[in-house]
Amino acid sequence: MYIGGGLISIIVLILDLIAIVEVLQSGRAVMEKLLWILLILLLPLFGVLLYFLIGRK
């Protein structure tokens, strides 16, 4: 039984949720929030990495 992939998926999901909550609580414009959330949802790992590297203010 291989559970490593499932564990990684759960970690990525948790990071995605943290990023989405952070985006929603930010003082950004609504359209900017929507774009970040779409990026995070459509590209879970890449989107959250981009947000944490360049999207945070």
mmCIF file of the N, C-alpha and C atoms, coordinates in Angstrom:
data_MODEL
# 
_entry.id   MODEL 
# 
loop_
_atom_site.group_PDB 
_atom_site.id 
_atom_site.type_symbol 
_atom_site.label_atom_id 
_atom_site.label_alt_id 
_atom_site.label_comp_id 
_atom_site.label_asym_id 
_atom_site.label_entity_id 
_atom_site.label_seq_id 
_atom_site.pdbx_PDB_ins_code 
_atom_site.Cartn_x 
_atom_site.Cartn_y 
_atom_site.Cartn_z 
_atom_site.occupancy 
_atom_site.B_iso_or_equiv 
_atom_site.pdbx_formal_charge 
_atom_site.auth_seq_id 
_atom_site.auth_comp_id 
_atom_site.auth_asym_id 
_atom_site.auth_atom_id 
_atom_site.pdbx_PDB_model_num 
ATOM 1   N N  . MET A 1 1  ? 0.844   -1.179 0.000   1.00 0.00 ? 1  MET A N  1 
ATOM 2   C CA . MET A 1 1  ? 0.000   0.000  0.000   1.00 0.00 ? 1  MET A CA 1 
ATOM 3   C C  . MET A 1 1  ? 0.889   1.242  0.000   1.00 0.00 ? 1  MET A C  1 
ATOM 4   N N  . TYR A 1 2  ? 0.624   2.148  -0.932  1.00 0.00 ? 2  TYR A N  1 
ATOM 5   C CA . TYR A 1 2  ? 1.413   3.362  -1.071  1.00 0.00 ? 2  TYR A CA 1 
ATOM 6   C C  . TYR A 1 2  ? 0.583   4.552  -0.599  1.00 0.00 ? 2  TYR A C  1 
ATOM 7   N N  . ILE A 1 3  ? 1.016   5.186  0.497   1.00 0.00 ? 3  ILE A N  1 
ATOM 8   C CA . ILE A 1 3  ? 0.251   6.321  1.027   1.00 0.00 ? 3  ILE A CA 1 
ATOM 9   C C  . ILE A 1 3  ? 0.971   7.650  0.856   1.00 0.00 ? 3  ILE A C  1 
ATOM 10  N N  . GLY A 1 4  ? 2.164   7.639  0.290   1.00 0.00 ? 4  GLY A N  1 
ATOM 11  C CA . GLY A 1 4  ? 2.923   8.875  0.126   1.00 0.00 ? 4  GLY A CA 1 
ATOM 12  C C  . GLY A 1 4  ? 2.211   9.888  -0.748  1.00 0.00 ? 4  GLY A C  1 
ATOM 13  N N  . GLY A 1 5  ? 1.603   9.431  -1.838  1.00 0.00 ? 5  GLY A N  1 
ATOM 14  C CA . GLY A 1 5  ? 0.888   10.338 -2.735  1.00 0.00 ? 5  GLY A CA 1 
ATOM 15  C C  . GLY A 1 5  ? -0.318  10.970 -2.066  1.00 0.00 ? 5  GLY A C  1 
ATOM 16  N N  . GLY A 1 6  ? -0.998  10.210 -1.256  1.00 0.00 ? 6  GLY A N  1 
ATOM 17  C CA . GLY A 1 6  ? -2.152  10.745 -0.539  1.00 0.00 ? 6  GLY A CA 1 
ATOM 18  C C  . GLY A 1 6  ? -1.749  11.795 0.476   1.00 0.00 ? 6  GLY A C  1 
ATOM 19  N N  . LEU A 1 7  ? -0.628  11.569 1.137   1.00 0.00 ? 7  LEU A N  1 
ATOM 20  C CA . LEU A 1 7  ? -0.138  12.524 2.130   1.00 0.00 ? 7  LEU A CA 1 
ATOM 21  C C  . LEU A 1 7  ? 0.272   13.829 1.459   1.00 0.00 ? 7  LEU A C  1 
ATOM 22  N N  . ILE A 1 8  ? 0.936   13.723 0.330   1.00 0.00 ? 8  ILE A N  1 
ATOM 23  C CA . ILE A 1 8  ? 1.333   14.923 -0.410  1.00 0.00 ? 8  ILE A CA 1 
ATOM 24  C C  . ILE A 1 8  ? 0.101   15.686 -0.879  1.00 0.00 ? 8  ILE A C  1 
ATOM 25  N N  . SER A 1 9  ? -0.914  14.982 -1.326  1.00 0.00 ? 9  SER A N  1 
ATOM 26  C CA . SER A 1 9  ? -2.155  15.628 -1.772  1.00 0.00 ? 9  SER A CA 1 
ATOM 27  C C  . SER A 1 9  ? -2.826  16.377 -0.636  1.00 0.00 ? 9  SER A C  1 
ATOM 28  N N  . ILE A 1 10 ? -2.838  15.793 0.535   1.00 0.00 ? 10 ILE A N  1 
ATOM 29  C CA . ILE A 1 10 ? -3.439  16.454 1.700   1.00 0.00 ? 10 ILE A CA 1 
ATOM 30  C C  . ILE A 1 10 ? -2.654  17.707 2.068   1.00 0.00 ? 10 ILE A C  1 
ATOM 31  N N  . ILE A 1 11 ? -1.333  17.646 2.002   1.00 0.00 ? 11 ILE A N  1 
ATOM 32  C CA . ILE A 1 11 ? -0.502  18.812 2.311   1.00 0.00 ? 11 ILE A CA 1 
ATOM 33  C C  . ILE A 1 11 ? -0.764  19.934 1.306   1.00 0.00 ? 11 ILE A C  1 
ATOM 34  N N  . VAL A 1 12 ? -0.843  19.582 0.022   1.00 0.00 ? 12 VAL A N  1 
ATOM 35  C CA . VAL A 1 12 ? -1.123  20.587 -1.013  1.00 0.00 ? 12 VAL A CA 1 
ATOM 36  C C  . VAL A 1 12 ? -2.507  21.188 -0.798  1.00 0.00 ? 12 VAL A C  1 
ATOM 37  N N  . LEU A 1 13 ? -3.490  20.381 -0.450  1.00 0.00 ? 13 LEU A N  1 
ATOM 38  C CA . LEU A 1 13 ? -4.840  20.876 -0.185  1.00 0.00 ? 13 LEU A CA 1 
ATOM 39  C C  . LEU A 1 13 ? -4.843  21.853 0.985   1.00 0.00 ? 13 LEU A C  1 
ATOM 40  N N  . ILE A 1 14 ? -4.139  21.523 2.048   1.00 0.00 ? 14 ILE A N  1 
ATOM 41  C CA . ILE A 1 14 ? -4.070  22.407 3.213   1.00 0.00 ? 14 ILE A CA 1 
ATOM 42  C C  . ILE A 1 14 ? -3.398  23.729 2.847   1.00 0.00 ? 14 ILE A C  1 
ATOM 43  N N  . LEU A 1 15 ? -2.300  23.657 2.083   1.00 0.00 ? 15 LEU A N  1 
ATOM 44  C CA . LEU A 1 15 ? -1.623  24.888 1.651   1.00 0.00 ? 15 LEU A CA 1 
ATOM 45  C C  . LEU A 1 15 ? -2.525  25.733 0.752   1.00 0.00 ? 15 LEU A C  1 
ATOM 46  N N  . ASP A 1 16 ? -3.284  25.078 -0.119  1.00 0.00 ? 16 ASP A N  1 
ATOM 47  C CA . ASP A 1 16 ? -4.234  25.795 -0.977  1.00 0.00 ? 16 ASP A CA 1 
ATOM 48  C C  . ASP A 1 16 ? -5.286  26.520 -0.134  1.00 0.00 ? 16 ASP A C  1 
ATOM 49  N N  . LEU A 1 17 ? -5.827  25.841 0.845   1.00 0.00 ? 17 LEU A N  1 
ATOM 50  C CA . LEU A 1 17 ? -6.847  26.457 1.702   1.00 0.00 ? 17 LEU A CA 1 
ATOM 51  C C  . LEU A 1 17 ? -6.276  27.632 2.487   1.00 0.00 ? 17 LEU A C  1 
ATOM 52  N N  . ILE A 1 18 ? -5.062  27.489 2.998   1.00 0.00 ? 18 ILE A N  1 
ATOM 53  C CA . ILE A 1 18 ? -4.418  28.587 3.723   1.00 0.00 ? 18 ILE A CA 1 
ATOM 54  C C  . ILE A 1 18 ? -4.228  29.786 2.800   1.00 0.00 ? 18 ILE A C  1 
ATOM 55  N N  . ALA A 1 19 ? -3.771  29.536 1.582   1.00 0.00 ? 19 ALA A N  1 
ATOM 56  C CA . ALA A 1 19 ? -3.553  30.625 0.626   1.00 0.00 ? 19 ALA A CA 1 
ATOM 57  C C  . ALA A 1 19 ? -4.867  31.311 0.262   1.00 0.00 ? 19 ALA A C  1 
ATOM 58  N N  . ILE A 1 20 ? -5.919  30.528 0.046   1.00 0.00 ? 20 ILE A N  1 
ATOM 59  C CA . ILE A 1 20 ? -7.214  31.110 -0.313  1.00 0.00 ? 20 ILE A CA 1 
ATOM 60  C C  . ILE A 1 20 ? -7.761  31.974 0.823   1.00 0.00 ? 20 ILE A C  1 
ATOM 61  N N  . VAL A 1 21 ? -7.658  31.502 2.046   1.00 0.00 ? 21 VAL A N  1 
ATOM 62  C CA . VAL A 1 21 ? -8.113  32.287 3.200   1.00 0.00 ? 21 VAL A CA 1 
ATOM 63  C C  . VAL A 1 21 ? -7.300  33.571 3.306   1.00 0.00 ? 21 VAL A C  1 
ATOM 64  N N  . GLU A 1 22 ? -6.001  33.467 3.096   1.00 0.00 ? 22 GLU A N  1 
ATOM 65  C CA . GLU A 1 22 ? -5.142  34.646 3.151   1.00 0.00 ? 22 GLU A CA 1 
ATOM 66  C C  . GLU A 1 22 ? -5.512  35.651 2.057   1.00 0.00 ? 22 GLU A C  1 
ATOM 67  N N  . VAL A 1 23 ? -5.807  35.164 0.864   1.00 0.00 ? 23 VAL A N  1 
ATOM 68  C CA . VAL A 1 23 ? -6.224  36.049 -0.230  1.00 0.00 ? 23 VAL A CA 1 
ATOM 69  C C  . VAL A 1 23 ? -7.533  36.744 0.134   1.00 0.00 ? 23 VAL A C  1 
ATOM 70  N N  . LEU A 1 24 ? -8.479  36.000 0.661   1.00 0.00 ? 24 LEU A N  1 
ATOM 71  C CA . LEU A 1 24 ? -9.781  36.576 1.008   1.00 0.00 ? 24 LEU A CA 1 
ATOM 72  C C  . LEU A 1 24 ? -9.669  37.617 2.114   1.00 0.00 ? 24 LEU A C  1 
ATOM 73  N N  . GLN A 1 25 ? -8.725  37.449 3.019   1.00 0.00 ? 25 GLN A N  1 
ATOM 74  C CA . GLN A 1 25 ? -8.564  38.390 4.127   1.00 0.00 ? 25 GLN A CA 1 
ATOM 75  C C  . GLN A 1 25 ? -7.687  39.585 3.771   1.00 0.00 ? 25 GLN A C  1 
ATOM 76  N N  . SER A 1 26 ? -7.076  39.558 2.610   1.00 0.00 ? 26 SER A N  1 
ATOM 77  C CA . SER A 1 26 ? -6.193  40.647 2.209   1.00 0.00 ? 26 SER A CA 1 
ATOM 78  C C  . SER A 1 26 ? -7.005  41.870 1.791   1.00 0.00 ? 26 SER A C  1 
ATOM 79  N N  . GLY A 1 27 ? -6.334  42.981 1.674   1.00 0.00 ? 27 GLY A N  1 
ATOM 80  C CA . GLY A 1 27 ? -6.994  44.220 1.285   1.00 0.00 ? 27 GLY A CA 1 
ATOM 81  C C  . GLY A 1 27 ? -6.969  44.453 -0.212  1.00 0.00 ? 27 GLY A C  1 
ATOM 82  N N  . ARG A 1 28 ? -6.820  43.404 -0.978  1.00 0.00 ? 28 ARG A N  1 
ATOM 83  C CA . ARG A 1 28 ? -6.753  43.518 -2.434  1.00 0.00 ? 28 ARG A CA 1 
ATOM 84  C C  . ARG A 1 28 ? -8.124  43.845 -3.018  1.00 0.00 ? 28 ARG A C  1 
ATOM 85  N N  . ALA A 1 29 ? -8.095  44.288 -4.260  1.00 0.00 ? 29 ALA A N  1 
ATOM 86  C CA . ALA A 1 29 ? -9.345  44.529 -4.989  1.00 0.00 ? 29 ALA A CA 1 
ATOM 87  C C  . ALA A 1 29 ? -10.021 43.182 -5.264  1.00 0.00 ? 29 ALA A C  1 
ATOM 88  N N  . VAL A 1 30 ? -11.327 43.216 -5.439  1.00 0.00 ? 30 VAL A N  1 
ATOM 89  C CA . VAL A 1 30 ? -12.104 41.990 -5.621  1.00 0.00 ? 30 VAL A CA 1 
ATOM 90  C C  . VAL A 1 30 ? -11.620 41.201 -6.840  1.00 0.00 ? 30 VAL A C  1 
ATOM 91  N N  . MET A 1 31 ? -11.348 41.883 -7.933  1.00 0.00 ? 31 MET A N  1 
ATOM 92  C CA . MET A 1 31 ? -10.914 41.193 -9.155  1.00 0.00 ? 31 MET A CA 1 
ATOM 93  C C  . MET A 1 31 ? -9.558  40.530 -8.948  1.00 0.00 ? 31 MET A C  1 
ATOM 94  N N  . GLU A 1 32 ? -8.674  41.196 -8.228  1.00 0.00 ? 32 GLU A N  1 
ATOM 95  C CA . GLU A 1 32 ? -7.358  40.614 -7.942  1.00 0.00 ? 32 GLU A CA 1 
ATOM 96  C C  . GLU A 1 32 ? -7.494  39.374 -7.053  1.00 0.00 ? 32 GLU A C  1 
ATOM 97  N N  . LYS A 1 33 ? -8.385  39.445 -6.069  1.00 0.00 ? 33 LYS A N  1 
ATOM 98  C CA . LYS A 1 33 ? -8.652  38.271 -5.221  1.00 0.00 ? 33 LYS A CA 1 
ATOM 99  C C  . LYS A 1 33 ? -9.166  37.105 -6.063  1.00 0.00 ? 33 LYS A C  1 
ATOM 100 N N  . LEU A 1 34 ? -10.112 37.405 -6.946  1.00 0.00 ? 34 LEU A N  1 
ATOM 101 C CA . LEU A 1 34 ? -10.698 36.377 -7.794  1.00 0.00 ? 34 LEU A CA 1 
ATOM 102 C C  . LEU A 1 34 ? -9.645  35.719 -8.673  1.00 0.00 ? 34 LEU A C  1 
ATOM 103 N N  . LEU A 1 35 ? -8.761  36.525 -9.261  1.00 0.00 ? 35 LEU A N  1 
ATOM 104 C CA . LEU A 1 35 ? -7.714  35.975 -10.116 1.00 0.00 ? 35 LEU A CA 1 
ATOM 105 C C  . LEU A 1 35 ? -6.750  35.086 -9.338  1.00 0.00 ? 35 LEU A C  1 
ATOM 106 N N  . TRP A 1 36 ? -6.353  35.499 -8.144  1.00 0.00 ? 36 TRP A N  1 
ATOM 107 C CA . TRP A 1 36 ? -5.456  34.667 -7.339  1.00 0.00 ? 36 TRP A CA 1 
ATOM 108 C C  . TRP A 1 36 ? -6.133  33.349 -6.945  1.00 0.00 ? 36 TRP A C  1 
ATOM 109 N N  . ILE A 1 37 ? -7.396  33.440 -6.555  1.00 0.00 ? 37 ILE A N  1 
ATOM 110 C CA . ILE A 1 37 ? -8.114  32.225 -6.154  1.00 0.00 ? 37 ILE A CA 1 
ATOM 111 C C  . ILE A 1 37 ? -8.260  31.277 -7.341  1.00 0.00 ? 37 ILE A C  1 
ATOM 112 N N  . LEU A 1 38 ? -8.577  31.804 -8.505  1.00 0.00 ? 38 LEU A N  1 
ATOM 113 C CA . LEU A 1 38 ? -8.672  30.950 -9.699  1.00 0.00 ? 38 LEU A CA 1 
ATOM 114 C C  . LEU A 1 38 ? -7.334  30.293 -10.018 1.00 0.00 ? 38 LEU A C  1 
ATOM 115 N N  . LEU A 1 39 ? -6.257  31.039 -9.918  1.00 0.00 ? 39 LEU A N  1 
ATOM 116 C CA . LEU A 1 39 ? -4.935  30.484 -10.172 1.00 0.00 ? 39 LEU A CA 1 
ATOM 117 C C  . LEU A 1 39 ? -4.618  29.365 -9.180  1.00 0.00 ? 39 LEU A C  1 
ATOM 118 N N  . ILE A 1 40 ? -4.938  29.580 -7.915  1.00 0.00 ? 40 ILE A N  1 
ATOM 119 C CA . ILE A 1 40 ? -4.674  28.574 -6.890  1.00 0.00 ? 40 ILE A CA 1 
ATOM 120 C C  . ILE A 1 40 ? -5.520  27.326 -7.119  1.00 0.00 ? 40 ILE A C  1 
ATOM 121 N N  . LEU A 1 41 ? -6.770  27.503 -7.525  1.00 0.00 ? 41 LEU A N  1 
ATOM 122 C CA . LEU A 1 41 ? -7.651  26.350 -7.734  1.00 0.00 ? 41 LEU A CA 1 
ATOM 123 C C  . LEU A 1 41 ? -7.336  25.583 -9.015  1.00 0.00 ? 41 LEU A C  1 
ATOM 124 N N  . LEU A 1 42 ? -6.974  26.310 -10.074 1.00 0.00 ? 42 LEU A N  1 
ATOM 125 C CA . LEU A 1 42 ? -6.711  25.645 -11.345 1.00 0.00 ? 42 LEU A CA 1 
ATOM 126 C C  . LEU A 1 42 ? -5.332  24.983 -11.394 1.00 0.00 ? 42 LEU A C  1 
ATOM 127 N N  . LEU A 1 43 ? -4.370  25.563 -10.720 1.00 0.00 ? 43 LEU A N  1 
ATOM 128 C CA . LEU A 1 43 ? -3.006  25.021 -10.672 1.00 0.00 ? 43 LEU A CA 1 
ATOM 129 C C  . LEU A 1 43 ? -2.593  24.906 -9.201  1.00 0.00 ? 43 LEU A C  1 
ATOM 130 N N  . PRO A 1 44 ? -3.097  23.898 -8.497  1.00 0.00 ? 44 PRO A N  1 
ATOM 131 C CA . PRO A 1 44 ? -2.946  23.847 -7.043  1.00 0.00 ? 44 PRO A CA 1 
ATOM 132 C C  . PRO A 1 44 ? -1.514  24.038 -6.531  1.00 0.00 ? 44 PRO A C  1 
ATOM 133 N N  . LEU A 1 45 ? -0.595  23.257 -6.976  1.00 0.00 ? 45 LEU A N  1 
ATOM 134 C CA . LEU A 1 45 ? 0.765   23.356 -6.439  1.00 0.00 ? 45 LEU A CA 1 
ATOM 135 C C  . LEU A 1 45 ? 1.476   24.597 -6.982  1.00 0.00 ? 45 LEU A C  1 
ATOM 136 N N  . PHE A 1 46 ? 1.426   24.789 -8.286  1.00 0.00 ? 46 PHE A N  1 
ATOM 137 C CA . PHE A 1 46 ? 2.096   25.930 -8.909  1.00 0.00 ? 46 PHE A CA 1 
ATOM 138 C C  . PHE A 1 46 ? 1.465   27.255 -8.463  1.00 0.00 ? 46 PHE A C  1 
ATOM 139 N N  . GLY A 1 47 ? 0.143   27.291 -8.380  1.00 0.00 ? 47 GLY A N  1 
ATOM 140 C CA . GLY A 1 47 ? -0.555  28.515 -7.972  1.00 0.00 ? 47 GLY A CA 1 
ATOM 141 C C  . GLY A 1 47 ? -0.234  28.932 -6.559  1.00 0.00 ? 47 GLY A C  1 
ATOM 142 N N  . VAL A 1 48 ? -0.213  27.973 -5.654  1.00 0.00 ? 48 VAL A N  1 
ATOM 143 C CA . VAL A 1 48 ? 0.075   28.313 -4.256  1.00 0.00 ? 48 VAL A CA 1 
ATOM 144 C C  . VAL A 1 48 ? 1.547   28.715 -4.101  1.00 0.00 ? 48 VAL A C  1 
ATOM 145 N N  . LEU A 1 49 ? 2.428   28.075 -4.850  1.00 0.00 ? 49 LEU A N  1 
ATOM 146 C CA . LEU A 1 49 ? 3.837   28.468 -4.804  1.00 0.00 ? 49 LEU A CA 1 
ATOM 147 C C  . LEU A 1 49 ? 4.016   29.898 -5.318  1.00 0.00 ? 49 LEU A C  1 
ATOM 148 N N  . LEU A 1 50 ? 3.370   30.215 -6.431  1.00 0.00 ? 50 LEU A N  1 
ATOM 149 C CA . LEU A 1 50 ? 3.440   31.578 -6.956  1.00 0.00 ? 50 LEU A CA 1 
ATOM 150 C C  . LEU A 1 50 ? 2.894   32.584 -5.954  1.00 0.00 ? 50 LEU A C  1 
ATOM 151 N N  . TYR A 1 51 ? 1.784   32.251 -5.323  1.00 0.00 ? 51 TYR A N  1 
ATOM 152 C CA . TYR A 1 51 ? 1.192   33.182 -4.361  1.00 0.00 ? 51 TYR A CA 1 
ATOM 153 C C  . TYR A 1 51 ? 2.140   33.429 -3.192  1.00 0.00 ? 51 TYR A C  1 
ATOM 154 N N  . PHE A 1 52 ? 2.699   32.354 -2.632  1.00 0.00 ? 52 PHE A N  1 
ATOM 155 C CA . PHE A 1 52 ? 3.564   32.527 -1.476  1.00 0.00 ? 52 PHE A CA 1 
ATOM 156 C C  . PHE A 1 52 ? 4.897   33.188 -1.842  1.00 0.00 ? 52 PHE A C  1 
ATOM 157 N N  . LEU A 1 53 ? 5.335   33.039 -3.086  1.00 0.00 ? 53 LEU A N  1 
ATOM 158 C CA . LEU A 1 53 ? 6.609   33.640 -3.489  1.00 0.00 ? 53 LEU A CA 1 
ATOM 159 C C  . LEU A 1 53 ? 6.455   35.099 -3.936  1.00 0.00 ? 53 LEU A C  1 
ATOM 160 N N  . ILE A 1 54 ? 5.427   35.404 -4.735  1.00 0.00 ? 54 ILE A N  1 
ATOM 161 C CA . ILE A 1 54 ? 5.323   36.759 -5.275  1.00 0.00 ? 54 ILE A CA 1 
ATOM 162 C C  . ILE A 1 54 ? 4.016   37.475 -4.956  1.00 0.00 ? 54 ILE A C  1 
ATOM 163 N N  . GLY A 1 55 ? 2.995   36.757 -4.521  1.00 0.00 ? 55 GLY A N  1 
ATOM 164 C CA . GLY A 1 55 ? 1.677   37.373 -4.347  1.00 0.00 ? 55 GLY A CA 1 
ATOM 165 C C  . GLY A 1 55 ? 1.438   38.031 -3.007  1.00 0.00 ? 55 GLY A C  1 
ATOM 166 N N  . ARG A 1 56 ? 2.192   37.634 -2.012  1.00 0.00 ? 56 ARG A N  1 
ATOM 167 C CA . ARG A 1 56 ? 1.985   38.215 -0.693  1.00 0.00 ? 56 ARG A CA 1 
ATOM 168 C C  . ARG A 1 56 ? 2.571   39.609 -0.641  1.00 0.00 ? 56 ARG A C  1 
ATOM 169 N N  . LYS A 1 57 ? 1.862   40.472 0.018   1.00 0.00 ? 57 LYS A N  1 
ATOM 170 C CA . LYS A 1 57 ? 2.342   41.864 0.156   1.00 0.00 ? 57 LYS A CA 1 
ATOM 171 C C  . LYS A 1 57 ? 2.708   42.131 1.586   1.00 0.00 ? 57 LYS A C  1 
# 
